[in-house]
Amino acid sequence: MTTQALSRKKLADLNFTNRLYMTAPFLFAKVAPEPLKNPKILHVNSALLNQLNIDENLIGNPSFLRFLNGDLDFEGLFFGASFYSGHQFGHYVPRLGDGRAATVAEIETDEHKFFELQLKGSGLTPFSRMGDGKAVVRSSIREYLASAHLKALNIPTTEALGIITGDDDVYREQIEKGSMVMRVSESFLRFGHFQYYAHTNQEQELKTLVNFVVDHYFIHFKDHPNSYNLFFQEVVKRTAKLFAGWQSVGFCHGVLNTDNMSILGLTLDYGPYGFIENFDQDYICNHSDHEGRYSLGNQPGIGMWNLEMLGVALASLISEEDRKRTLETYPKIFFVEYRRLLLEKCGLYQPVEADEEFLRLLLNMLVVTKVDYTQFFRALSHYEKGGELKNIPGSSELKIWLVQYEERLSMEETSQNVRLEKMLAMNPKFILRNYVAQMAIDNPSLVEKMFEVLTHPFEEWNDHEEWAGPAPVRYRNLSVSCSS
């Protein structure tokens, strides 16, 4: 069963589906969404709207607002929260599940691509535990901006179609206003889904779930006699490349529990994330992470550990020897991709044997000089041989490294003009610094312009220069937790 394209149609005329529910109904518990009171649209992602073939003229239609609010009952819409478990900060929790999210439906575009729609903050589910199932404006804005921003940085991610606010009071550390985000992804399946059915010895359900993923997302392995091994290899490869992408832009996820790991290698669940300012492997973005388990420098190793836990869940389908052999490919895939990204950030495209040492010296220089990571690479994107790095404080360590950089550039065949053009398209001027997100939270009228800037982070945006630098004094030492 597929849907018709959404473009140029009223919502009431649309056909929706959910292939996952039809294949694996055991995965979901039906839930009733709790719409926000007096909802208002804060922002809609027009580019994603077009990708989904939804007519932009629907934005002003009251039914579209009700759609984003979970307040419609069209045939085919499905509100379901899914079962999963996971390792949280290294400790296995046997039952977690969607505590504040509900899958709405799946749609098919004109290009025959399928996307799941999910509401975040839609109310109580069987998995809310002591929570209320709600989301607040603060966390919703952070997720909405970050998911669009990472896509613009060419990092695989779930997305968000729209964000709405309401008059509901939501109790966290203080009283905040309720909000809701409609998330969009090819799939929201997590490592934890597979762990749940493995740890509860539901082997047939586990096999059904794995077969569904192979048949719909890894279709080139379908009917292959070694499909389960190939599936696991692909998950390992995608995860390794995702983590390399995060490291290259200085993105710290903050809560890399196995239930926050996407089976498709997407950035999933934007809680207490953060982008580094100065380069610091010990950077911890989540003030609840007291031991630094999910620090920036620990991320790559945690990725492999989480994959190992997924492998354990797949033990009934993949032999221990094959799982071990596949996991051993992770470090090499990660380091090859991370090295490639760092070299390209430096405008270097013909690898040489000495690159490992060159990059080690680069990262050491960044640690010692404490220059802003993003600003450094942006300045390097304007660097001409024999010149200086504009707006980057000079130091003896930086001067020494620039001499080495000049030597390395001499080994390249790429012309200076081509190099600078490619570097400017690789090194963003703007990243979603915590204080930038906080400014939008403090003043939601900024969301529209910030969304535009952050989805075009490689452009100059001279009128918004103040968003490109480190935090102003009044926004320093911001603390972010898991609270949403």
HELIX and SHEET records of a PDB file:
HELIX    1   1 LEU A   11  ASP A   13  5                                   3    
HELIX    2   2 ARG A   19  THR A   23  1                                   5    
HELIX    3   3 PRO A   25  LEU A   27  5                                   3    
HELIX    4   4 SER A   46  GLN A   51  1                                   6    
HELIX    5   5 GLU A   56  GLY A   60  5                                   5    
HELIX    6   6 PRO A   62  LEU A   68  1                                   7    
HELIX    7   7 VAL A  137  ALA A  152  1                                  16    
HELIX    8   8 PHE A  191  HIS A  199  1                                   9    
HELIX    9   9 GLU A  203  TYR A  217  1                                  15    
HELIX   10  10 ILE A  219  PHE A  221  5                                   3    
HELIX   11  11 SER A  227  VAL A  249  1                                  23    
HELIX   12  12 THR A  258  ASN A  260  5                                   3    
HELIX   13  13 GLN A  299  ALA A  313  1                                  15    
HELIX   14  14 GLU A  320  LEU A  327  1                                   8    
HELIX   15  15 TYR A  330  LYS A  345  1                                  16    
HELIX   16  16 ASP A  355  THR A  369  1                                  15    
HELIX   17  17 TYR A  373  LEU A  380  1                                   8    
HELIX   18  18 SER A  396  LEU A  409  1                                  14    
HELIX   19  19 GLN A  416  LEU A  424  1                                   9    
HELIX   20  20 ASN A  434  ASP A  442  1                                   9    
HELIX   21  21 PRO A  444  LEU A  446  5                                   3    
HELIX   22  22 VAL A  447  LEU A  454  1                                   8    
HELIX   23  23 ASN A  462  ALA A  468  5                                   7    
HELIX   24  24 VAL A  473  TYR A  475  5                                   3    
SHEET    1   A 2 PHE A  28  LYS A  30  0                                        
SHEET    2   A 2 GLY A  80  SER A  82 -1                                        
SHEET    1   B 5 LYS A  40  VAL A  44  0                                        
SHEET    2   B 5 GLU A 159  TYR A 171 -1                                        
SHEET    3   B 5 ILE A 175  SER A 185 -1                                        
SHEET    4   B 5 PHE A 114  LYS A 120 -1                                        
SHEET    5   B 5 ALA A 101  GLU A 108 -1                                        
SHEET    1   C 4 LYS A  40  VAL A  44  0                                        
SHEET    2   C 4 GLU A 159  TYR A 171 -1                                        
SHEET    3   C 4 ILE A 175  SER A 185 -1                                        
SHEET    4   C 4 ALA A 135  VAL A 136 -1                                        
SHEET    1   D 2 GLY A  86  GLN A  88  0                                        
SHEET    2   D 2 HIS A  91  VAL A  93 -1                                        
SHEET    1   E 2 PHE A 251  CYS A 252  0                                        
SHEET    2   E 2 GLY A 274  PHE A 275 -1                                        
END                                                                             
